[in-house]
Amino acid sequence: MGVKIVETSLRDGHQSLFATRMTTDEVLSVAKEIDEAGFYALEVWGGATFDSCIRFLNEDPWERLRKVRAVCKHTKLQMLFRGQNILGYRHYSDDVVDMFVKKSIENGIDIIRVFDALNDIRNLKQAVISTKKYGGHCQIALSYTTSPVHTVEYYVELAKQVEELGADSLCIKDMAGVLTPQNAYELISKLKKNTKLPIELHSHCTGGICELTYMKAIEAGCDIIDCGLSPLSNGTAQPSTQAFNCVLKGTKYDPKLNDEMLNNASEILTKIKDKYLANGKLNPKSLSVNPNILKYQVPGGMLSNLMSQLKEQGAMDKYEDVLKEVPNVRKDLGYPPLVTPLSQMVGTQAVLNVITGERYKMVPKEIRDYLHGKYGKAPAPVDEKVLHKIIGDDEVITCRPADLLAPEFEALKEKYKDIARCDEDVLSLALFEQYATEFLKKKYNPEPVKEDKVEVEEFNVILGGN
């Protein structure tokens, strides 16, 4: 039995390289070839695709999913789902999570990859229950990071809990690309001994070691790897699909993909890539190796976010100081993995600490919420002095954060009855109210097309790395 490959170019490939700007038409232009190449699954939805469709592309993400499903008749479709955050940036009530899972599966998703930024299993529970209820394959992804508490034993114990929870498969999600070949071999070997679940590895090439890491993981028994067709691979994205199909060909790991279809798909994607290089959306830096990733354990999307924040403040000379402050903030906060939304939160706090000249003089609301327990349980104890300085003697919740949320869906349905025509619309509004409101008003009441082309201001939202 060969290694299975999940093709990521239609989701994480363009999310990591050019901020998730591929249009539905561009996705559909290559979907048939990819569908006939022999992949285990195609990652086509979730992550930042939902947000980007509504906010920047004036597209309905639900329609994208339905159209892709209509074309892809041979391969399972996969999405990335942030547990109780769904695809947004706060915790949602269980009934909203349940409805989102239901509608995702109804509209064409087969595999839902669920993760929580803190690896707090409680934040995964509802998504797992709902995915199983509606007949989907539930894969739980563990956010990989390094720290004194994030040992191989830590991940093995989590994997056992994941199996008990009812997951169908397990993914090691190395969002920063910091998993080394040696650690991958040890981790995958021990996971294979301690769980019966199929194991998938997801990483990024940012640090320059990902292909080596994948090979050692495969040798240790990894069942599935995430790769991207060559035009949308490497750099801040995943390793090349063609490279692994070539290297593994004729071995016991042979994924047996259709070379002709891979080449046809790559020709189409090369034209799309060239367009984004030409219009500046794809910065050539995203295609480079950045060894600072391995030194500071900071994901690529987070690095670019730090740079943009410092440029806005006219403080690029503080860049190295901020990079050195990130591990300190992370330690203070109990070593949260640097994945959305924690990566943005930790990065912003590091910038504020350096620019103000006093640590935790200014603290964003999201950090306060995190310290109040509203995101879940920190992997390690939070520094007591930092905790007291920021939230004083406030109570820290210890229950699952969503237990404090009343059901929301029916209230949302009533609130948006004038602009939402289906449950999918209500869910779009629940996740991104401001942008979805504008989008749906235009969708259902289109204004006459004006001849003058208006440039739409883009907001600086970092969507890479998860």
MARTITOR-729823 format. One line per 2 residues: number of its first residue (from 1); their letters; for each residue x, y, z of C-alpha. Coordinates in pm, 1 decimal. Layout:
! residues N
NUM> A> X Y Z  ...;
END
This chain:
! residues 466
1> MG> 0.0 0.0 0.0  153.8 324.9 -111.9;
3> VK> 159.0 658.4 63.5  -155.6 862.5 -1.0;
5> IV> -131.1 1225.8 -103.5  -372.4 1507.5 -21.4;
7> ET> -342.3 1785.0 -282.8  -338.5 2128.5 -118.5;
9> SL> -286.9 2375.9 -404.9  -655.6 2474.4 -419.5;
11> RD> -657.8 2579.9 -51.0  -332.9 2601.2 141.9;
13> GH> -116.8 2647.2 -168.3  -262.3 2982.8 -265.3;
15> QS> -339.8 3073.1 97.3  26.7 3039.2 192.7;
17> LF> 167.6 3199.2 -123.4  -72.2 3478.6 -217.9;
19> AT> -325.0 3535.5 58.6  -598.2 3301.0 -70.9;
21> RM> -678.8 3510.7 -377.4  -751.6 3234.5 -631.4;
23> TT> -1098.5 3287.5 -773.5  -1361.7 3019.1 -810.8;
25> DE> -1320.9 3028.7 -1189.9  -946.6 2970.1 -1151.0;
27> VL> -1009.4 2680.2 -912.2  -1262.0 2526.1 -1152.2;
29> SV> -1025.8 2567.3 -1449.1  -794.4 2303.2 -1302.3;
31> AK> -1032.8 2096.5 -1086.8  -1108.9 1827.0 -1347.2;
33> EI> -742.3 1744.8 -1411.0  -665.0 1731.3 -1039.1;
35> DE> -972.8 1517.6 -974.0  -850.8 1257.8 -1226.0;
37> AG> -491.8 1241.0 -1097.7  -555.0 977.2 -829.0;
39> FY> -523.9 1175.1 -505.7  -658.1 1049.2 -174.6;
41> AL> -832.3 1383.8 -120.0  -833.1 1744.4 -241.0;
43> EV> -815.0 2022.4 14.7  -1039.0 2284.2 -144.5;
45> WG> -1221.1 2471.9 131.5  -1201.2 2607.7 485.7;
47> GA> -903.6 2787.5 629.3  -907.7 3139.7 487.4;
49> TF> -1095.8 3056.5 165.0  -1430.8 3141.5 322.2;
51> DS> -1319.4 3481.0 453.8  -1132.4 3569.3 135.3;
53> CI> -1422.9 3483.6 -96.1  -1658.6 3721.0 83.2;
55> RF> -1412.7 3992.8 179.0  -1194.6 4026.9 -127.7;
57> LN> -1333.5 3828.9 -422.3  -1704.8 3912.5 -404.7;
59> ED> -1783.6 3540.6 -424.9  -2005.8 3307.8 -226.5;
61> PW> -1785.1 3042.0 -62.3  -2078.0 2798.8 -49.7;
63> ER> -2123.4 2832.0 -425.7  -1751.4 2763.1 -475.5;
65> LR> -1784.7 2441.1 -279.7  -2091.4 2327.7 -475.4;
67> KV> -1925.3 2403.9 -808.9  -1606.0 2218.1 -715.6;
69> RA> -1811.6 1921.1 -598.6  -1998.4 1915.8 -929.9;
71> VC> -1668.5 1887.4 -1120.5  -1478.8 1653.7 -883.1;
73> KH> -1655.6 1319.6 -911.8  -1366.9 1084.2 -827.2;
75> TK> -1189.9 1233.0 -525.5  -1288.0 1316.8 -169.4;
77> LQ> -1304.6 1685.7 -84.6  -1143.7 1809.3 236.7;
79> ML> -1169.1 2127.9 442.8  -986.6 2287.8 737.7;
81> FR> -1205.7 2374.3 1037.3  -1088.6 2557.8 1353.0;
83> GQ> -1298.6 2365.7 1604.0  -1516.9 2594.0 1812.7;
85> NI> -1383.6 2894.0 1608.9  -1521.7 2730.1 1289.1;
87> LG> -1359.2 2958.8 1027.9  -1390.9 3280.5 1229.5;
89> YR> -1191.3 3431.3 1513.5  -1406.5 3373.4 1821.4;
91> HY> -1581.2 3077.0 1980.0  -1928.5 3001.0 1847.4;
93> SD> -2210.1 2817.5 2021.6  -2249.6 2444.1 1969.6;
95> DV> -2561.1 2480.8 1752.4  -2375.2 2709.5 1509.1;
97> VD> -2083.2 2462.2 1493.2  -2331.4 2180.9 1432.9;
99> MF> -2513.2 2365.4 1154.8  -2186.8 2465.5 985.3;
101> VK> -2067.5 2103.3 981.3  -2406.4 1987.0 850.4;
103> KS> -2409.5 2239.2 566.3  -2042.5 2175.8 479.1;
105> IE> -2114.5 1806.5 430.0  -2442.9 1871.1 247.5;
107> NG> -2265.9 2103.5 4.5  -1992.6 1855.7 -79.4;
109> ID> -1725.4 1811.5 190.1  -1620.7 1453.0 272.7;
111> II> -1333.1 1505.6 518.7  -1330.0 1773.5 787.8;
113> RV> -989.8 1840.5 942.4  -1056.3 1989.4 1285.0;
115> FD> -793.4 2159.0 1499.5  -772.6 2384.8 1802.1;
117> AL> -499.3 2645.1 1840.9  -427.9 2531.9 2198.6;
119> ND> -479.6 2157.9 2137.3  -759.9 2184.1 2393.6;
121> IR> -956.2 1867.5 2316.4  -1271.7 2021.4 2466.6;
123> NL> -1278.0 2274.0 2182.0  -1287.8 1990.8 1925.5;
125> KQ> -1565.7 1785.0 2079.4  -1871.6 1941.3 1913.5;
127> AV> -1712.4 1944.2 1567.0  -1627.4 1574.4 1601.9;
129> IS> -1978.3 1483.2 1720.3  -2138.3 1678.2 1434.7;
131> TK> -1906.4 1545.1 1163.8  -1981.1 1187.1 1266.5;
133> KY> -2355.1 1261.1 1297.4  -2379.2 1386.5 940.0;
135> GG> -2168.2 1109.1 789.0  -1838.6 1289.5 733.8;
137> HC> -1484.8 1166.0 796.1  -1347.5 1350.8 1098.5;
139> QI> -975.1 1407.6 1105.8  -834.0 1572.8 1416.2;
141> AL> -517.2 1775.2 1363.6  -276.4 1837.1 1650.0;
143> SY> -99.9 2173.7 1623.2  270.8 2093.2 1630.1;
145> TT> 511.7 2320.0 1810.3  820.2 2293.7 2028.8;
147> SP> 850.4 2393.4 2393.5  937.7 2230.1 2725.9;
149> VH> 582.0 2090.0 2745.5  536.9 1990.8 2379.0;
151> TV> 724.3 1661.6 2396.4  669.0 1343.6 2194.7;
153> EY> 491.2 1201.7 2499.9  258.5 1505.9 2503.4;
155> YV> 149.5 1435.1 2144.8  116.3 1061.1 2202.7;
157> EL> -113.8 1126.6 2497.8  -318.7 1370.7 2290.3;
159> AK> -343.3 1113.4 2010.8  -491.3 860.4 2252.9;
161> QV> -753.1 1116.0 2359.7  -829.0 1194.9 1996.2;
163> EE> -889.3 828.1 1922.3  -1122.0 799.5 2222.8;
165> LG> -1309.1 1107.8 2103.9  -1404.1 926.2 1783.9;
167> AD> -1169.8 1068.2 1522.0  -1133.2 870.9 1198.4;
169> SL> -774.3 983.7 1137.1  -501.6 1195.9 1293.3;
171> CI> -296.1 1477.1 1141.0  21.6 1633.5 1272.5;
173> KD> -21.4 1995.8 1167.4  319.7 2160.2 1152.6;
175> MA> 198.0 2506.3 1053.9  538.5 2673.6 1095.7;
177> GV> 744.4 2406.8 921.9  962.8 2349.1 1229.1;
179> LT> 932.2 1970.4 1260.0  1281.1 1828.9 1196.9;
181> PQ> 1342.0 1495.3 1020.1  1471.6 1327.8 1336.8;
183> NA> 1178.2 1447.2 1546.8  932.6 1345.2 1275.3;
185> YE> 1070.0 990.9 1269.6  1047.3 958.3 1647.9;
187> LI> 702.7 1117.0 1670.0  542.0 916.5 1387.1;
189> SK> 702.1 591.8 1508.9  559.1 634.8 1857.7;
191> LK> 218.3 744.1 1730.9  197.8 430.8 1513.4;
193> KN> 267.6 218.0 1821.2  8.4 393.5 2035.3;
195> TK> -286.5 448.9 1802.1  -464.2 261.0 1524.6;
197> LP> -563.2 581.4 1345.2  -423.2 658.2 998.5;
199> IE> -164.5 935.1 1037.3  -120.7 1233.1 804.4;
201> LH> 156.3 1491.2 807.2  100.7 1854.7 711.5;
203> SH> 395.0 2094.9 701.4  540.4 2393.3 514.8;
205> CT> 866.2 2438.2 324.3  946.7 2776.9 476.9;
207> GG> 1245.6 2656.1 679.4  1394.4 2450.6 395.0;
209> IC> 1375.5 2106.2 559.6  1022.8 1989.5 483.0;
211> EL> 1101.5 1733.1 210.9  1355.2 1563.7 440.2;
213> TY> 1101.0 1564.7 721.0  835.8 1403.9 497.7;
215> MK> 1073.7 1126.7 389.8  1164.0 1036.8 748.2;
217> AI> 794.6 1046.1 842.6  712.6 809.6 554.0;
219> EA> 989.6 572.5 664.1  837.2 577.8 1014.9;
221> GC> 497.4 471.3 879.2  315.9 796.3 796.1;
223> DI> 10.6 703.9 586.5  -74.7 1035.1 416.6;
225> ID> 123.4 1349.0 325.6  1.5 1694.5 220.5;
227> CG> 159.2 1820.1 -102.2  88.5 2088.7 -361.7;
229> LS> 121.0 2079.3 -739.4  460.4 2226.6 -831.2;
231> PL> 348.9 2579.9 -936.5  188.9 2632.1 -595.1;
233> SN> 440.9 2441.3 -384.2  752.4 2515.4 -178.1;
235> GT> 834.0 2849.4 -16.8  568.4 2908.2 247.0;
237> AQ> 350.3 2629.3 96.5  377.4 2247.3 94.6;
239> PS> 631.9 2028.7 -89.3  582.3 1950.7 -458.5;
241> TQ> 337.1 1674.7 -544.7  533.1 1581.9 -857.0;
243> AF> 860.0 1561.4 -662.7  717.3 1305.0 -420.6;
245> NC> 535.4 1113.5 -694.7  871.3 1087.3 -875.0;
247> VL> 1086.5 1003.6 -571.3  845.5 738.1 -441.6;
249> KG> 770.1 582.1 -781.9  857.4 214.5 -797.3;
251> TK> 900.6 185.9 -420.1  659.7 34.3 -168.2;
253> YD> 548.5 391.0 -96.4  447.8 466.0 -458.9;
255> PK> 138.2 695.0 -454.6  68.4 594.9 -820.0;
257> LN> -58.3 930.8 -936.5  -134.1 998.1 -1303.5;
259> DE> 165.5 1188.9 -1442.8  -24.6 1317.8 -1746.2;
261> ML> -297.4 1471.5 -1531.0  -38.0 1621.6 -1294.1;
263> NN> 139.2 1783.3 -1589.2  -185.4 1913.9 -1740.9;
265> AS> -291.9 2059.9 -1406.8  49.7 2217.6 -1354.1;
267> EI> 37.8 2391.0 -1692.2  -292.5 2554.0 -1594.8;
269> LT> -168.5 2649.6 -1247.6  154.2 2795.7 -1390.8;
271> KI> -49.3 3051.9 -1588.6  -246.0 3136.6 -1272.9;
273> KD> 74.7 3168.6 -1070.0  229.7 3395.2 -1335.9;
275> KY> -73.3 3622.9 -1313.5  -29.0 3666.9 -937.2;
277> LA> 345.1 3722.1 -972.5  275.0 3991.6 -1231.4;
279> NG> 9.3 4172.8 -1026.0  220.1 4165.3 -709.7;
281> KL> -12.3 3946.4 -501.0  254.7 3674.2 -502.1;
283> NP> 565.9 3824.5 -345.9  878.2 3636.0 -464.2;
285> KS> 991.4 3634.2 -98.8  713.6 3382.2 -29.6;
287> LS> 897.4 3137.6 -255.6  1224.0 3166.1 -60.4;
289> VN> 1367.7 2960.5 222.2  1371.4 3145.6 554.6;
291> PN> 1596.2 2978.8 814.2  1475.3 3225.6 1080.7;
293> IL> 1164.9 3004.5 1098.7  1375.6 2731.0 1260.2;
295> KY> 1555.1 2974.0 1490.3  1251.6 3161.5 1620.5;
297> QV> 979.4 2899.2 1554.4  765.8 3166.9 1388.9;
299> PG> 533.2 3074.9 1095.4  586.0 3252.0 762.0;
301> GM> 250.0 3430.7 768.5  330.9 3561.7 1113.2;
303> LS> 671.5 3693.7 999.3  510.9 3895.2 719.9;
305> NL> 251.1 4026.6 965.4  523.6 4140.9 1206.0;
307> MS> 701.3 4318.3 920.5  386.3 4501.0 811.6;
309> QL> 308.8 4609.9 1169.8  661.0 4744.5 1216.4;
311> KE> 658.4 4923.2 878.5  333.8 5097.6 973.8;
313> QG> 499.7 5215.9 1296.7  818.6 5318.5 1116.1;
315> AM> 1003.8 5074.2 1337.8  1159.8 4815.2 1103.1;
317> DK> 1486.9 4866.5 1293.5  1315.6 4681.2 1581.9;
319> YE> 1253.2 4366.5 1373.2  1520.4 4148.3 1534.9;
321> DV> 1415.8 4270.6 1881.7  1057.5 4168.1 1809.8;
323> LK> 1163.8 3824.3 1683.1  1357.8 3772.8 2006.7;
325> EV> 1057.8 3888.2 2211.4  814.6 3640.2 2050.9;
327> PN> 953.8 3333.6 2238.5  947.4 3534.8 2563.4;
329> VR> 581.4 3628.3 2519.5  499.8 3271.0 2427.9;
331> KD> 668.1 3143.3 2744.6  483.0 3400.7 2957.6;
333> LG> 148.9 3291.0 2808.5  198.5 2919.2 2869.4;
335> YP> 358.2 2820.5 2536.5  56.5 2844.4 2301.9;
337> PL> 126.5 2701.8 1954.1  175.6 2981.2 1701.0;
339> VT> -127.0 2916.4 1481.7  -434.1 3131.7 1406.7;
341> PL> -552.1 3313.0 1611.2  -272.4 3276.0 1871.2;
343> SQ> 6.1 3356.2 1624.2  -145.2 3697.5 1548.2;
345> MV> -206.4 3764.1 1919.0  143.7 3668.9 2035.8;
347> GT> 305.1 3859.8 1747.4  109.4 4177.5 1816.6;
349> QA> 194.9 4160.3 2187.4  564.5 4118.4 2106.9;
351> VL> 549.6 4427.2 1881.6  376.1 4631.1 2152.7;
353> NV> 625.0 4519.0 2418.0  919.8 4632.2 2205.3;
355> IT> 775.1 4956.0 2066.3  639.7 5086.8 2399.6;
357> GE> 961.3 4995.9 2579.3  765.2 4835.9 2864.4;
359> RY> 647.1 4475.6 2858.0  266.4 4444.5 2874.0;
361> KM> 212.2 4818.8 2908.3  -37.5 4787.0 2622.0;
363> VP> -235.5 4462.4 2587.4  -489.9 4377.9 2313.7;
365> KE> -839.3 4262.1 2413.2  -771.6 3918.7 2261.3;
367> IR> -477.6 3860.3 2497.8  -697.5 3959.0 2793.3;
369> DY> -965.3 3714.1 2674.9  -702.5 3441.9 2640.2;
371> LH> -579.6 3502.2 2996.1  -939.5 3490.6 3120.2;
373> GK> -961.5 3138.2 2972.6  -1196.6 3232.0 2688.6;
375> YG> -991.8 3048.4 2425.9  -939.8 2734.8 2633.4;
377> KA> -665.6 2592.5 2853.0  -307.0 2705.8 2799.3;
379> PA> -63.7 2414.7 2739.3  147.2 2522.4 3040.4;
381> PV> 86.1 2753.7 3337.8  80.6 3125.3 3254.5;
383> DE> 343.9 3338.6 3429.9  179.5 3458.7 3752.6;
385> KV> 329.4 3809.0 3743.7  219.4 3864.6 3383.5;
387> LH> -127.2 3725.7 3459.2  -173.4 3959.5 3756.4;
389> KI> -37.0 4262.1 3571.6  -286.2 4216.4 3286.1;
391> IG> -605.3 4088.6 3450.8  -545.2 4153.4 3821.4;
393> DD> -762.4 3934.6 4043.6  -1024.1 3859.3 3774.5;
395> EV> -1165.6 3508.5 3770.7  -1019.6 3272.9 3507.8;
397> IT> -1274.1 3031.7 3367.1  -1179.3 2664.7 3374.3;
399> CR> -1476.1 2517.3 3188.9  -1497.7 2463.8 2813.9;
401> PA> -1547.6 2821.5 2684.3  -1843.3 2726.0 2463.2;
403> DL> -2032.3 2601.0 2771.5  -2088.9 2968.2 2855.4;
405> LA> -2243.7 3043.1 2514.5  -2620.0 3026.7 2466.4;
407> PE> -2753.3 2881.1 2137.8  -2714.4 3142.4 1864.4;
409> FE> -2837.4 3005.1 1532.8  -3212.4 3071.3 1556.1;
411> AL> -3151.0 3422.3 1692.3  -2912.5 3490.0 1403.2;
413> KE> -3169.3 3358.1 1157.3  -3429.7 3598.9 1295.3;
415> KY> -3182.8 3890.1 1305.1  -3086.5 3847.5 940.0;
417> KD> -3424.1 3738.6 798.4  -3430.4 4035.9 560.5;
419> IA> -3102.9 3951.7 386.8  -3043.1 3577.8 447.7;
421> RC> -3225.4 3347.2 207.4  -3088.5 3016.0 334.8;
423> DE> -2907.1 2864.7 632.2  -2575.2 2901.7 448.5;
425> DV> -2630.1 3278.1 432.9  -2698.6 3287.2 807.9;
427> LS> -2372.3 3102.2 871.8  -2177.9 3344.9 652.5;
429> LA> -2325.7 3633.3 852.5  -2247.7 3460.5 1182.2;
431> LF> -1879.2 3432.4 1093.3  -1813.9 3759.3 910.3;
433> EQ> -2107.8 3988.4 981.8  -1977.1 4314.6 836.7;
435> YA> -1845.3 4174.2 509.3  -2119.9 3914.9 460.1;
437> TE> -2390.8 4179.8 509.9  -2245.0 4392.7 231.1;
439> FL> -2185.7 4088.0 10.8  -2538.9 3944.9 45.3;
441> KK> -2705.8 4280.7 -14.2  -2514.4 4312.2 -341.1;
443> KY> -2573.3 3948.0 -431.8  -2950.9 3962.3 -398.3;
445> NP> -2997.2 4326.3 -501.2  -2726.1 4391.3 -757.4;
447> EP> -2673.3 4751.7 -858.2  -2648.7 4841.9 -1227.3;
449> VK> -2295.0 4791.6 -1352.3  -2104.5 5118.4 -1373.4;
451> ED> -1854.0 5172.0 -1651.4  -1597.3 5329.3 -1420.2;
453> KV> -1387.5 5063.9 -1249.9  -1361.3 5124.7 -876.6;
455> EV> -1063.3 4992.0 -689.9  -1164.6 4824.9 -365.1;
457> EE> -944.7 4889.6 -64.4  -798.4 4570.8 74.5;
459> FN> -759.7 4525.3 444.1  -438.3 4393.0 586.8;
461> VI> -540.6 4051.7 712.0  -280.5 3785.7 757.8;
463> LG> -433.1 3455.4 654.3  -130.5 3239.3 600.7;
465> GN> -0.5 2951.7 807.9  -307.1 2747.8 891.7;
END
